[in-house]
Amino acid sequence: MNIEELALEAKAGNKAALELLLRGTYQDVFRLIHWKTRDYHLAWDLAQETFAKLLKYISTFDPSLGAFKTWLYKIALNIVNDYYRSRSFKQSQMDKPLEELQGSGDILDGVLLREEMREFMQAVNTLPQSQRDVILLKFMHGLKFKEISKVLESNEATVKSRARLGLMKLRDLLKRGENNAVGTGNK
């Protein structure tokens, strides 16, 4: 069964399908949240919250409105956004030393071993959030522009424009980084 079929079975009350659905989507949801938060433990907590909401609201999933993953990613991004608006996030930021607020630059905490990938991820993180989210959903999670527009609640033309602008900025950033590496003898 594919994800869409599992979602429909889970919606109908099939507990085995629900378990398979959770197992089949956990990694993607965790990666999306980890990308947004850059904190492994926080991503784990927010992923758990996402799946708790999935369990609570699976009966409201409507396949005529879009794909299941689109629906699930929207829940995950709303949970991340709610967290960043929360009092606990604001308090945690006030308690951190300044060096920690700047971040380590290693988004996937050692998973990405190759230097080129780290440079690419760092370049992606310099993009404005609206462009970064589109790039992440399109190229890391393979969503179509129509699906991304539903997740981000923007029209499809805006999403395409953000992707184009983000890719142009990435190209310029990576080209600039490549020229700096060649000029310094570091490659």
N, C-alpha and C positions, 0 to 999 in steps of 0.2 A: 504494500500500500504506500502511496505517496503521502506527503504532508497534508495536502488538501483533503484526501480521503480519511486520513487519521483524524483530522480536525472535525470533520462531519460526524465520524463515529464517536469521537469524544463528546461532542455536543449532544449526541443522542444518548449519552450515558454509559458508553462502553469504557470501562475502567482500564482494560488492557490497551485499548487504542490511546487513551489519555496518557498512560505511562510511556508508550512508544513515542507519542507526540512530544512529551517533555524531554525524553532522551534524544530525540532527533533534532530538537531546536535549541537545546541548552548551550552548546558551544557557540553557536552564532550569536545568541543573545548576550552571552557573557563577553564575547569579543567586542561587540558593539558598545556595551556599557564600559568595558575596560578601556576602550579607545577614548570614550568621552570623559572618563574620570581619571585615568592614568594611575589608578590605585587598585591593586589586586583585591585586597580585602573588602574595600568599599564596593567594587564591582561584584564580588561574590554576594554581598548583602543585598545589593540592589537587584541582582538577577533573581535571588530568592523572592524578593518582593514582587518582581515581575511575574514569576510563576505562581505566586499566591493569588495575584490578581487574575491571571489566566484561569486558574482553577475556579475562582469565584464567578468570573464573567464569561466562561466558555459558552454558556447558553445564549449569549448575546451576539456571538460571532455570526456574521451574515456574509456568506460567500458571494452574494450578488454585489456587495460593495467593494470587494477586492480580495486578494489572496490572503491566506492565513498569516504568512510571515509578515506581510505589510501591517496587518492588524496587530500582531505581536510586537513588532518593532515600534509601532506607535505607542503601545503601552510602555515599553521599555524606555523610550525617549521621554515620555511624560513623567515617568518615575525619576529619571535622572534630573530633569528640569525641576521637578518638585523638590528634590533633595537640595539642589543648588539655591533654591529660594527659601529653604528651611532655616530655622534659627540654629540648629545644630551645626550646619555647614558654616554659617557665618561665625559662630563661636569657635569652631575648629581652626578657621583661618586666622583668627585673632591670637590663638594660642601657639601657632607655629612660628619658628624662627624665620627670618627673612630668606635665608638660603634655601629652605625647603619650599617656600612659595614659588621660587623660580623653576623648580622641577629638575629632574635629573637628565632629561632629554632621551632616556631609554624607555620608550613608551611601553614596550612589551616585556619589560623587566628581564632581559637576558634571553628571551626566546629568539629574538632576531640576532643572529650571530654575525651576519655579514655587514660590513661597514656601509656598503652602498644602500642596503635596506634601511639602516638607521638614519642615514642622511636623507633618504626619501621621506621617511616618517617625520623627521624633524621639519622638513620643508612643508609637508602637509599640515603640520601643526602651526605653521606661521600664517596659514590662510585664515581669512575671516570665518567665523563659525558656520555661517550659512553655506559657504563654499565647501568647507571641510566636511560638513555633514553630507552634502550631496556626493562628494568624491568617495567618502567612506561607504555610503549605501550603494553607490553604483559599482565601484570597482572592488571593494572588499567583500560585499555581500551580494553582488550580482543582481540588484533590483533594477527593474526597468524604470524609465523616467516617470511613467504614469504611476507606478507604485510609490516611487519616491515622493511624488507630489502629494499623494494621500498621506504618507507617513509624516511629512513636514507641513502638511496643510497649506501648500502653496500651489499656484497653478503650474502646469507642466512647462509652459514657456519660461517661467521664472527659474524653474529647476534646471532646465537645459542651459539657460544663460549663466547660472551660477556654476554649472559644471564646466562650461567653456571658459569662463573667466578664471576659475580655479586651475584648470589644466594649463592655461597660458601662464599664470603666475608660477605654477610648479615648474614648467619648462624653463622659465627665466631664472628661477632660483637655483635649479639643478645645474643649468648651464653656467651660471655665475660660480657655483661651488666647484664645478669641474675645472673652470679656468683658474680659480684660486689654488686648487690642489696641484695643477700642472705648474703654476708659477712658483710654488714653494718647494717643488720636488716631492710632494706627498701624494701618492696615488694608490 
